[in-house]
Amino acid sequence: MNHKSYPRSAALALIVLAFIWGYNWVVMKKVLAFCGPFDFAALRTFFGALCLFAVLAWMKKPLRLVEFKATLLLGLLQTTVFTALVMWAVVDGGAGKSAVLSYTMTFWLLILAWPLLHERIHGMQWLAVMMAFAGLFFILEPWHPQGSLASSVIATAAGITWAAAVIVAKKLRSRVQLDLLSLTAWQMLLGGIVLVVITFFIPQQPIELSGYFWFAVIYNAVLGTALAWLLWLYVLHRLPAGTAGLGSLAVPVVGVLSAWLELGEQPKEWEIAGMLLIGVALLLLSILGMREPKVDPEMAQE
């Protein structure tokens, strides 16, 4: 392949990735008609991890588990808690709105990185954080309590958990050289096993082995995990950090638009204002991030 074709193929990979992860919010919402949220969370992560190990074997990458305790902690945060919260959020909340709220991770990461990584918030980052909090305030509408308030809080908690997982991953990768795909597979497997155990203690509706149920499992394991992570790594190796960061913003946009078109989730006026504020804040941070030499690969998540 000609070297000049790399950016074009990487841009295409980024577009495909955004559609896979963005549309998955609709898939996660619709599959709840056939199974409980925690059952599906366990299935998607466990089988997703198996697919990643198959990819590792195919690529002849190391399969050995390194740093068990840190990887387990990462798995508990990024797989067990985050996935459980996301699935819980879409039970009563909108798929599109949950996607946007979970992507507030970027702002929680800035806040957590200050005391934990000694990375101070500076300059225009403060403006982005304030815009994000204003957007979050509009979406939650605390002056108008409604049935979806709890799901919005849960989706926001998922974003905070995701940020905490990125902190753990950054600390781990700063002291130990690890293969990102191997680390992702192991943390997903360990976190997925914990989710499987949890399902035995939480009463849920019986699983209906319908065609859509199997489609959702395969979509999440094969497309949303194995193929998506290969695309993400390819993008990181072929595109500048700023471009990759900007492209990842399309994930919640695709989530909102697909939920609007397929599920009829038309946002209310305050929700639209909040989403726009969060979107602009994310865009601002991505533009500021173009000055960075690289993007944190562990920040990827559907």
Secondary structure, 3 states (H helix, E strand, C coil): CCHHHHHHHHHHHHHHHHHHHHHHHHHHHHHHHCCCHHHHHHHHHHHHHHHHHHHHHHCCCCCCCCCHHHHHHHHHHHHHHHHHHHHHHHHHCCHHHHHHHHCCHHHHHHHHHHHHHCCCCCCHHHHHHHHHHHHHHHHHCCCCCCCCHHHHHHHHHHHHHHHHHHHHHHHHHHHCCCCHHHHHHHHHHHHHHHHHHHHCCCCCCCCCCCHHHHHHHHHHHHHHHHHHHHHHHHHHHHCCHHHHHHHHCHHHHHHHHHHHHHHCCCCCHHHHHHHHHHHHHHHHHHHHHCCCCCCCHHHCCC
